[in-house]
Amino acid sequence: ASEFGKKSIDLHFYIMMIGLFVSILCTVQIRVKQNEDGTPASLDDLLAAMRFNIIVAACGITVCVLFLCVFFFEQEADIIDDMSNVPKDQLNPGPRLFGCIVLGLAVGVLIGMITEYFTSHTEEPTQSIGRATEFGPGPVVIQGLGMGMYSTVVPLLLIVAAVLGAYYLCGFYGTAISVCGMLSTLGVTMSTDAYGPVSDNAGGIAEMSELPSWVRDYTDGLDALGNTTAATGKGFANGSAVLSALSLLAAFARVAGIEDVDLLRPVVVIGVLVGALLPYVFGAMTMLSVNKAAQEMMHEVRRQFKANPAILTDPTQKPDYKRCITISCNSSLREMLLPGVLAIFSPLVMGFLFGSHCLVGLLMGAISSGYLLGVKMSNTGGAWDNAKKWVEAGGLVIDGEVQGKGTDCHKAAVCGDTVGDPFKDTSGPALNILIKLMTRFAFVCAPLFDDAWDFWYIGLALLGVAMVLIALVLVYVNAADSNNDDDEPVAENKELVEVTKEEAPKDTVV
């Protein structure tokens, strides 16, 4: 930020304030009218309202930022010391900074539109997954994975354009400020994303309460839109993670005294390969954690059904909700210990053990691999979920017969949605956190690294500490799992306690 004077530090805060106020105004004015025949608005109408709201917010932010950059940076010195093709000591760099902000804003909006195309059940990619349900769960998974891989192409090209354009306008500071432009509309996208889980839970309450079917029609439409907007928000987050990580990488290189990196050096190649591996290991940890917690939950639900079958028929018999909630909360905290160790110790071990140049390769590999994997997982999961909703809404017709709920096609779509939930809700969004966390740790510890391997023993010591921590975490997790299996179930009422202890079948695990 020193290339543009002290005002460049304040610019980030002004952009966020502008985005916040514009987002509040745009969120208030969202309106979706009911159809003339009294039927609820279609998903096309909801998406159109969302799209219009984002465009209006982007236009409003663009106008405000234009005046901010032009007048705020008037007569401000522009000294860019890391670009050889731009004259130094230029005055009034505001227009070029405005270009970086608008570039980030435009890339963010376009990424949102591409994400909407690949995840909305009104579009061909998601409907192709729905049509694959005719042939069973396998083709559904294959079609979803293929579409998810295709969905990474355009966002990556847009990120490339943003990095090149922002760098040649204002150096790495331009790349950093373009992140603020990309996230300036986040108030709008996150406000629409928030009602996705709310409408999903409202639909579940409506179904359990046996409310009229039209209530479920409303909540299903809102839930489908929530899945699409959730994927859009994750696209913004993943894109901004790449740009901010590249900016932090440039800052790390400057603090560590690195002027250039030779990609043919073995330590750099090692760093790139290990960095590309880390997102896959991180994703595997989170996916398996979800699977483990889900199996514990299913085991507990089956145990309660066996212990008290009246839960399914008698409204006065209540399940033991607390035990299920305990399983979910404990797993979510316990299973994140190992991924945390991986994210924290990986840059420290590689930096001390192999030097700062190896760490640059590690971060580059992690950024590239993590972004593509995160986009693929987020979009694939959203498409699987909305493909199921498309089938449930009667969109799939085979030989003149609608394949709705309860059909084999619907069961195949549910299998895809089951695989997609940890994709879009756990592993995909977590990868941008991994990228940011690793780059921040590297930047903070940059003065401690050198390229002479003088501190290799510190790297070995940290590796030993990491291995000990991993062993302790595994022992703790296994012990906690054993305690959960041995715990006496806690019932909500006396009737369930009596049934659980005295009337349960002999083969029931209590």
Residue, then its C-alpha position, 0 to 999 in steps of 0.5 A: a500500500s506504500e506505493f499509493g500513500k497513506k490514503s491507500i490504507d483507508l481505501h479498503f474501509y471506504i469501499m466496504m462502507i459503500g458496499l454495506f450501505v448500498s447492499i442495505l438499500c438494495t436488500v430492502q427494495i427486493r420484491v417478488k409478486q405473486n402470479e395472477d392465478g394465485t400460484p407462488a412465484s417460480l424459481d425463474d422469478l426469484l432468480a431474476a429478482m436476485r440477479f436484478n438486485i445484484i446488478v443494481a447494487a454493483c451499479g450503485i457501488t461503481v458510481c460511488v467508488l468512481f467519485l471516491c477514487v477520482f477525488f480521494f486520490e487527487q494529487e496523490a503520489d503514485i510510486i510503483d516500484d515493482m513494475s518496469n513498464v509504468p512510469k514512476d511518480q505519476l499523479n492522480p492514480g485514482p482512475r487506475l485504482f477505480g479500474c481495479i475495483v470495477l474489475g474485481l466487481a465485474v469478475g465477482v458478478l460474472i462468477g456469480m452468474i456462471t455459478e447460478y448457471f451450473t447450479s440452478h435447476t432451471e438450467e441445462p447442467t442441473q437438468s442433465i443430472g436430473r435426467a441421469t436419474e433414469f439410469g440409477p445413482g451411478p450416472v447421477v454421481i458421474q454426471g454431477l462430477g463432470m458438470g462440477m469439473y466443467s464449472t471451474v473453467v470460466p471462473l478460473l479464466l475470470i480470475v486470471a483476467a482479474v489478476l493480470g488486469a489489476y496487476y498491470l494497472c496498479g501492481f499487487y496493490g491493485t490485485a488486493i484492492s480488486v478483492c474489495g471490489m469483488l466482495s463489495t456486493l457480499g451484503v446482498t448475496m449473503s442476505t439472500d443466502a441466509y434465508g436458504p437454511v431458514s426456508d429449508n427448516a421452515g419446509g421441514i416444520a410445515e411437513m411435520s405439522e401437516l400444513p397445506s401443500w401450498v405452504r410446502d410449494y412456497t418453501d421448496g421454491l425458496d429452498a431451491l433459490g437458497n441452494t443457488t445463492a449459497a453456491t453463488g456466495k461460495g463462488f465469491a468467497n473462493g474467488s476472493a480467497v485466490l486474489s487475497a492469497l496472491s496478494l499475501l504471497a507477494a507481501f510474503a515474498r517482499v518481507a522474506g527478501i525473495e526477488d524471483v523464484d526458479l521453478l526448476r529448483p528441486v525445492v520449489v518443485i517439491g513445494v508445488l507438489v506438496g502444496a497441490l496435495l494439501p487441499y485433497v488431504f484437507g478435503a478428505m479429512t472433512m469428508l470422512s468426518v461428515n461420513k463418520a458423524a452421519q453414521e453415528m447419527m443414523h445409529e442413534v436414530r435406529r436405536q431409538f426407533k427400535a427402543n420405542p417404535a411408537i415414536l413413528t405413530d404416537p405424537t405423544q412419544k417424543p424422540d431423544y433430540k438432545r442426544c442427536i444434537t450432542i452427536s452433531c455438535n461434538s463431532s463438528l468440534r472434535e473432527m476439526l482438530l486434525p485439519g487445523v493441525l494440517a493448515i497451521f503446521s504445513p507452511l511452518v514445517m516446509g518453510f523452516l525445513f526447506g527454505s522460503h523458496c520452497l514455501v512459495g512453491l507450497l503456497m502456489g500449489a495450494i492456491s491453484s489446487g484448492y481453488l479448483l477443488g473448492v469450486k468443483m465441490s461447491n458447484t457439484g453439491g449445489a447441482w446435485d441438490n437442485a437436481k433432486k428438487w427438479v425431480e420432486a417438482g415434476g420436471l422429469v417426464i419419462d414416456g409421458e409419466v412424471q417422475g416425482k417423489g417416491t419413484d426410482c428416479h427420485k431415489a437416485a436423485v436423493c443419492g446424489d444429494t446425499v453425496g453433495d451435502p458434504f461437498k457443498d456444505t463442508s469440504g468446498p467452503a472450507l478450502n478457501i479458509l485453508i488457502k487464506l490461513m496458510t498464506r497468513f501464517a506464511f506472511v506472519c512468519a516470513p522474517l524467520f525463513d531464509d533460503a540457506w536451510d540454516f534452520w532445518y532443525i526447527g522444521l524437524a522439531l515442528l514436524g515432530v510436534a505435529m506428529v505428536l499432536i496428531a497422535l494425541v488428537l487421534v487418541y482423544v477422538n477414539a476415546a470420545d467415540s468409545n465414550n459415546d458408545d458407552d453412554e447411557p441414552v438420556a430420554e426426554n420423558k419418563e415413558l421413553v426411559e422406561v421403554t429404553k431400559e425395560e422394553a427394548p429388544k435384546d439385540t438393541v444397542v442401548 
